Amino acid sequence: MTAAYDAGAWTLAAAGDRELWADHRARLESGHRPVTTAPVGACGTSDVVDAHLVHAAVAEGVATILTSDPGDIGRLLAERGARRVRIQVV
């Protein structure tokens, strides 16, 4: 059966949760590919809000992202190759 992974599942996966990985492996072996939102899967972050924000900002051509988390936003922008988006710390 196909499943959708949310940020909590990604957090467990990143932490090496054996139960989650066993479930994931069983799904793949039975031919089912879990789904998630593209930004989360592509960037490998557990912070879905930051991932969606960066995805939307890049897609819309946003010039500045206002954030209290410049480290994560900067890393996500770099992974997207979005060098022209400015980060403003709030």
Legacy VTK file of the C-alpha trace (Angstrom):
# vtk DataFile Version 3.0
C-alpha trace
ASCII
DATASET POLYDATA
POINTS 90 float
0.000 0.000 0.000
1.316 3.449 -0.907
2.003 5.887 1.911
2.644 9.610 2.199
5.499 10.774 4.436
5.186 13.957 6.465
7.919 15.891 8.276
7.667 13.592 11.297
8.474 10.561 9.156
11.464 12.366 7.653
12.662 13.309 11.136
12.509 9.666 12.221
14.300 8.587 9.043
17.054 11.129 9.596
17.444 9.841 13.159
17.855 6.285 11.858
14.617 4.913 13.326
14.770 1.188 12.582
11.001 0.647 12.595
10.446 3.397 10.033
13.275 2.137 7.827
11.939 -1.439 8.006
8.497 -0.214 6.978
10.015 1.835 4.171
12.060 -1.116 2.903
8.981 -3.386 2.962
7.014 -0.871 0.908
9.788 -0.586 -1.685
10.215 -4.361 -1.897
6.484 -4.761 -2.527
6.658 -2.238 -5.365
5.117 0.730 -3.575
6.855 4.097 -3.628
6.017 6.420 -0.733
5.191 9.996 -1.684
5.960 13.320 -0.088
5.983 16.920 -1.179
8.732 17.635 -3.666
10.557 20.232 -1.543
10.925 17.858 1.394
12.129 14.947 -0.676
14.502 17.029 -2.687
16.192 18.833 0.163
16.180 16.163 2.795
15.095 18.484 5.579
12.641 17.699 8.321
11.436 21.309 8.424
8.675 21.188 5.869
7.756 24.843 6.401
11.235 26.070 5.470
11.361 23.682 2.517
7.994 24.855 1.198
8.909 28.486 1.730
12.129 28.157 -0.258
10.374 26.160 -2.979
7.641 28.798 -3.297
10.096 31.698 -3.147
12.229 30.276 -5.932
9.203 29.376 -8.048
7.747 32.882 -7.691
11.020 34.751 -8.192
11.003 36.249 -4.702
13.943 38.599 -4.090
14.053 38.503 -0.269
13.096 35.948 2.371
12.513 37.309 5.870
13.445 34.667 8.436
14.624 34.042 11.973
16.407 30.905 10.701
18.968 32.149 8.170
21.138 29.031 8.451
18.497 26.576 7.269
17.023 28.942 4.705
20.493 29.685 3.323
21.332 25.988 3.053
18.042 25.252 1.296
18.564 28.144 -1.117
22.100 26.963 -1.853
20.844 23.446 -2.571
18.367 24.953 -5.042
21.082 27.090 -6.626
19.101 30.223 -5.778
21.987 32.646 -5.360
19.957 35.778 -6.123
17.501 35.400 -3.239
18.483 37.655 -0.357
18.005 36.588 3.264
16.842 39.222 5.745
17.075 38.170 9.384
14.112 39.218 11.511
LINES 1 91
90 0 1 2 3 4 5 6 7 8 9 10 11 12 13 14 15 16 17 18 19 20 21 22 23 24 25 26 27 28 29 30 31 32 33 34 35 36 37 38 39 40 41 42 43 44 45 46 47 48 49 50 51 52 53 54 55 56 57 58 59 60 61 62 63 64 65 66 67 68 69 70 71 72 73 74 75 76 77 78 79 80 81 82 83 84 85 86 87 88 89
